[in-house]
């Protein structure tokens, strides 16, 4: 510990470390259409507090819960889910009420609220809280663990200096992150823009087709089974999250045994050049089966085998991904809980105009270059985002180990 820093329990720097009201005190019937916002973990977003219009209470309920009313400078800390999620209460949020899923800390004058909040967010202290939390599915932090957390704190003047340095650094990181995220969106828009132009600015050699997609394909079948058993080894079973835009993403997929594969492919065994279409989130995505890959259909997936005299497979994939086709397909969403594209809408799809096979091949070749450039740019900007996150973590670590 750096000279001049004091090691104490977090509770020693606070007027109170309090848990929000329990469910027996605050009920769903207490929520009103217009009133005072509650602050739960979901309301802590990017170190700020955002109200939820569905979680408001009346002034009368606020008076009943007066011991949980927040003041400016308090720190709200989530007690379940993402450990270390916290935000400082500002003038706007003063008078709001701590919800059941949070703690609130009311610091003593000897500690800067923003210093303490950044300390709780730092990786070293988050790790300590994480290790002391309970729960296998969702981590839960106890009031006692938070209050007893041993923290090292410098003088108030040094706290102000550290907070000022972090604010300046994080403002720069936020600007750089926003630029990188915009560049990442622009890179992804490159593919969409080129796709849009190809299918709207048609040249010679395109002919209108009146038949539905089912008449232009040898086969359109969907997956019959509902679940896929997992195996350490086996044949990949493609599910909707494993279908990207033009690709099959085989990381972390379900795998089935040889016997299960034989059973599930009795209607149609996917082969090179077949398309696998996602009927459920991310609905509309489609991938082409590459050579020498054995896969079977997973839930909410469709196998489309185009007639080779009509479609070059990769061209049909691009056609299904173009904005007009996506709008048509996704405009037929069905389902109250999980929306999906209906099989009959896939079969009945009118694809409009189709160019000759030679033109299709040329379009696919050009898209290969666009896709390669898009992926290159995405990789660059994703690495920048990761580097910025790592820089922020490093600065927080330095700040609370006395190295800043």
BANUTOR-131321 format. One line per field, with one value per residue (C-alpha): chain; x, y, z. Coordinates in pm, whole numbers, plus 50000, padded with zeros to 5 digits. Each point is the difference from the previous one (the first is absolute). Layout:
<pts>
ch	(A;...)
c1	(X;...)
c2	(Y;...)
c3	(Z;...)
</pts>
This chain:
<pts>
ch	(A;A;A;A;A;A;A;A;A;A;A;A;A;A;A;A;A;A;A;A;A;A;A;A;A;A;A;A;A;A;A;A;A;A;A;A;A;A;A;A;A;A;A;A;A;A;A;A;A;A;A;A;A;A;A;A;A;A;A;A;A;A;A;A;A;A;A;A;A;A;A;A;A;A;A;A;A;A;A;A;A;A;A;A;A;A;A;A;A;A;A;A;A;A;A;A;A;A;A;A;A;A;A;A;A;A;A;A;A;A;A;A;A;A;A;A;A;A;A;A;A;A;A;A;A;A;A;A;A;A;A;A;A;A;A;A;A;A;A;A;A;A;A;A;A;A;A;A;A;A;A;A;A;A;A;A;A;A;A;A;A;A;A;A;A;A;A;A;A;A;A;A;A;A;A;A;A;A;A;A;A;A;A;A;A;A;A;A;A;A;A;A;A;A;A;A;A;A;A;A;A;A;A;A;A;A;A;A;A;A;A;A;A;A;A;A;A;A;A;A;A;A;A;A;A;A;A;A;A;A;A;A;A;A;A;A;A;A;A;A;A;A;A;A;A;A;A;A;A;A;A;A;A;A;A;A;A;A;A;A;A;A;A;A;A;A;A;A;A;A;A;A;A;A;A;A;A;A;A;A;A;A;A;A;A;A;A;A;A;A;A;A;A;A;A;A;A;A;A;A;A;A;A;A;A;A;A;A;A;A;A;A;A;A;A;A;A;A;A;A;A;A;A;A;A;A;A;A;A;A;A;A;A;A;A;A;A;A;A;A;A;A;A;A;A;A;A;A;A;A;A;A;A;A;A;A;A;A;A;A;A;A;A;A;A;A;A;A;A;A;A;A;A;A;A;A;A;A;A;A;A;A;A;A;A;A;A;A;A;A;A;A;A;A;A;A;A;A;A;A;A;A;A;A)
c1	(50000;50130;50117;49723;49720;49777;49858;49656;49671;49774;49744;50253;49974;49619;49708;49812;50031;49637;49809;49699;49648;49916;49713;49785;50017;49969;49741;49905;49670;50202;50102;49821;49993;50139;50224;50347;50253;50146;50367;50078;50311;49840;49981;50378;50120;50353;50062;49684;49647;49718;49639;49750;49649;49854;50161;49855;49849;49766;50102;49811;50209;50315;49912;49944;50344;50168;50303;50083;49972;50326;50199;50245;50341;49865;50136;49755;50153;49835;49981;49930;50114;50302;50196;50155;49735;49947;49920;50016;49666;49994;49770;49750;49972;49993;49663;49966;49973;50243;49839;50005;50295;50244;50197;50072;50303;49986;50367;50148;50155;50343;49950;49915;49690;50139;50332;49819;49783;50304;50171;49704;50010;50374;50093;50182;49707;49741;50190;49987;49626;49948;50187;49794;49668;49770;49784;50082;49764;49993;50254;49856;50192;49915;49986;50250;50258;49977;50018;50297;50197;50351;50092;50306;49927;50237;49940;49699;50226;50162;49655;49899;50322;49942;49635;50100;50264;49757;49726;50235;50131;49655;49860;50272;49934;49624;50065;50238;49752;49714;50217;50102;49638;49890;50280;49893;49642;50130;50201;49692;49795;50246;49864;49638;50053;50161;49729;49731;50158;50038;49634;49856;50228;49955;50167;49941;49950;49741;49661;49684;49890;49641;50042;50038;50334;49878;49968;50355;50151;50037;49918;49886;49962;50019;50132;49749;50151;49978;50321;50349;50194;50355;50308;50367;50062;49766;49841;49906;49629;49945;49770;49884;50273;50260;49889;50166;49953;50122;50188;49956;50159;50103;50141;49811;49736;49807;50135;49813;50101;50018;49672;49824;50143;49862;49657;49988;50115;49750;49810;50308;50369;50158;50265;50243;49817;49685;49879;49906;49754;49919;49626;50059;50228;50209;49715;50085;50367;50117;50319;50130;50127;50366;50161;50103;49785;49742;49729;49635;49716;49931;49682;49840;50233;49910;50193;49967;50146;49991;49971;50349;49851;49836;50222;50364;49967;50199;49796;49673;50142;50078;49655;49832;50215;49924;49784;49691;49993;50071;49715;49763;50104;50017;49674;49832;50125;49779;49988;49907;50301;50277;49946;50091;49957;49735;50103;49720;50129;50346;49860;49767;50268;50004;50365;49923;50270;50291;50308;50178;50231;50310;49882;49921;50354;50147;49786;50110;50367;49966;49825;50282;50234;49751;49949;50376;50046;49703;50138;50345;49857;49776;50300;50200;49726;49907;50363;49996;49690;50162;50319;49797;49821;50334;50141;49711;50047;50374;49943;49757;50248;50279;49776;49912;50342;50159;50176;49809)
c2	(50000;50345;50226;50224;49764;49853;49647;49978;49821;50166;50048;50219;50256;50003;50131;49691;49701;49905;49734;50114;49905;49630;49856;49975;50380;50099;49824;50009;50161;50303;50089;50297;50164;50331;50033;49959;49768;49696;49920;49633;49844;50021;50379;50030;50045;50113;50130;50214;49950;49971;49987;49732;50133;49665;50020;50314;50042;50260;50278;49816;49685;50213;50138;49644;49906;50320;49812;49892;50344;50089;50320;50171;49841;49659;49699;49741;49650;49701;49702;49735;49925;50205;50048;50346;50178;50336;50367;50325;50170;50346;50296;49856;49665;50146;49907;49678;49675;49710;49684;49645;49893;50267;50126;50364;50147;50343;50105;50203;50340;49834;49817;50122;49822;49970;49872;49727;49908;49964;49794;49758;49974;49924;49643;49927;50093;49851;49672;50008;50064;49734;49739;50081;49988;49698;49833;49769;50139;50366;50146;50170;50242;50039;50323;49862;49915;50348;50174;49787;50045;50116;50305;50225;50373;50301;50354;50190;50224;49693;49850;50316;49986;49635;50064;50297;49794;49712;50235;50151;49662;49841;50293;49938;49627;50061;50220;49747;49720;50189;50056;49635;49884;50234;49872;49644;50083;50164;49689;49781;50249;49954;49649;50115;50294;49789;49736;50265;50145;49661;49910;50343;50116;49700;49996;49794;49625;50005;49839;50023;49669;49938;49658;49972;49900;49641;49960;50124;49753;49624;49992;50221;49813;50103;49833;49756;49956;50247;49945;49880;49786;50113;49787;50071;49845;49959;50173;50371;50081;50352;50218;50351;50184;49803;50152;50327;50215;49760;49776;49705;50082;49665;50110;49867;49816;49697;49670;49678;49637;49807;49825;50328;50153;49714;50039;50377;50002;49743;50275;50175;49986;50346;50005;50252;50287;49964;50305;49989;50274;50126;50031;50133;50262;50099;49929;50054;49907;49741;49800;49779;49650;49984;49691;49710;50097;49771;50187;49945;50242;50133;50154;50281;49944;49933;49818;50161;49811;50228;49874;50045;50095;50299;50107;50010;49912;50294;50236;49869;50058;50361;50040;49879;50241;50306;50264;49944;49624;50045;50249;49758;49699;50176;50177;49661;49949;49761;49906;50182;49906;49921;50148;49787;49977;49751;49720;50075;50358;49868;49767;50267;50272;50186;50073;50249;50026;49756;50054;49737;49754;50174;50333;49829;49861;50345;50154;49733;50057;50374;49938;49773;50300;50228;49743;49959;50376;50028;49725;50162;50335;49837;49819;50325;50194;49710;49978;50375;49962;49715;50207;50296;49773;49860;50353;50103;49693;50070;50362;49892;49740;50259;50253;49773;49846;50344;50000;50279)
c3	(50000;49907;50284;50129;49896;50272;49994;50154;49954;49745;50280;50184;49719;49989;50197;49887;49770;49955;49806;49800;50113;49998;49796;50311;50031;49632;49783;49635;50105;50118;49644;49842;49657;50122;50301;50149;49825;50170;49941;49933;49838;49654;50042;50043;49642;49904;50353;49986;50132;49746;50126;49900;49935;50107;50347;50157;50347;50146;50238;50276;49941;49994;50343;50126;49858;50120;50136;49642;49837;49823;50045;49767;50046;50105;49809;49874;49964;49831;50235;49738;49646;49894;50321;50031;49794;50169;49942;50195;50067;49844;50052;49751;50179;50354;50152;49800;50198;50022;49862;50131;49783;50121;50297;50059;50169;50163;50024;50283;49914;50022;49669;49651;49864;49649;50135;50193;49699;49773;50271;50011;49617;49989;49914;50327;50223;49763;50017;50380;50000;49732;50204;50308;49813;49996;49738;49709;49735;50108;50240;50311;50219;50367;50195;50251;49730;49850;50339;50114;49676;50094;49791;49981;49987;49970;50124;49868;49789;49842;49935;49812;49798;49902;49908;49784;49817;49946;49875;49743;49888;49984;49802;49742;50004;49957;49697;49848;50071;49836;49691;49987;50039;49722;49776;50082;49897;49682;49917;50040;49798;49712;49941;50032;49765;49730;50036;49961;49685;49828;50037;49924;49717;49775;49664;49688;50030;50279;49943;50208;50152;50106;50164;50378;50152;50047;49620;49949;50246;50014;50367;50288;50331;50363;50312;50156;50345;50290;50191;49924;50248;50062;49955;50045;49660;49709;49704;50025;50029;49868;50209;49915;50200;49802;49668;49909;49693;49735;50244;50231;50336;50142;50335;50299;49797;50117;49874;49940;49974;49673;50083;50076;49683;49792;50161;49960;49638;49873;49814;49866;50079;49959;49734;49852;49835;50209;50188;50366;50091;50352;50072;50350;50158;49819;49754;49637;50023;49752;49952;49721;50084;49890;49842;50222;50298;50155;50189;50088;50060;50347;50135;49791;49706;49636;49731;49655;49704;49693;49646;49860;49663;50168;50290;50090;50375;50135;49780;50144;50349;49911;49843;50320;50202;49788;50176;49781;50062;50371;50028;49829;50206;50335;49926;50051;50356;50198;50367;50318;50213;49750;49656;49702;49624;49890;49762;49756;49969;49913;49734;49857;49980;49668;49923;49721;49734;49955;49780;49793;50176;49860;50145;50330;50013;49938;50275;50248;49914;50057;50330;50113;49976;50179;50275;50047;50034;50237;50223;49998;50111;50261;50143;50025;50177;50228;50111;50070;50216;50193;50046;50134;50250;50112;50037;50223;50219;50022;50104;50272;50126;50013;50172;50290;50048;50042;49661;49826)
</pts>
